[in-house]
Amino acid sequence: MVCDDDPSEDEQIRESPILIIEVQRRSASWQSSYYFLGDEVVLESVNASLPVEAIYERVKNDDVLAWLEQQQAEGA
């Protein structure tokens, strides 16, 4: 999905069932940037950032649960 025709959009964010966040920015000629669990997603258009795990906070599939268990084990 490319929104070159809509001058009001500066970023597009897509979720994926395989725990990847794809962000496309007008400033980067709509090239995709990919973020994974443990990464911080930067949203330039609103001057904000958030961790990928916050986006998947309510997802309870095997990948998310395994990652959460790994984080707990590393923190202990």
Residue pairs with C-beta under 8 A, 6 or more apart in sequence:
1 12
1 14
2 24
2 30
3 9
3 12
3 30
4 30
9 26
10 25
10 26
10 27
10 44
10 45
11 23
11 24
11 25
11 26
11 43
11 44
11 45
12 23
12 24
12 30
13 21
13 22
13 23
13 41
13 43
14 21
14 22
14 23
14 24
15 21
15 55
15 56
16 22
17 61
18 63
19 36
19 37
19 52
19 56
19 63
19 64
19 67
20 34
20 35
20 36
21 34
21 35
21 36
21 39
21 41
21 52
21 55
22 32
22 33
22 34
22 35
23 32
23 33
23 34
23 35
23 41
23 43
24 30
24 31
24 32
24 33
25 31
25 33
25 44
25 45
27 44
35 41
35 52
36 52
37 52
37 53
37 56
37 63
37 64
37 67
38 51
38 52
38 53
38 67
39 51
39 52
40 49
40 50
40 51
40 52
41 49
41 50
41 51
41 52
41 55
42 48
42 49
43 49
43 50
53 64
53 67
53 68
56 64
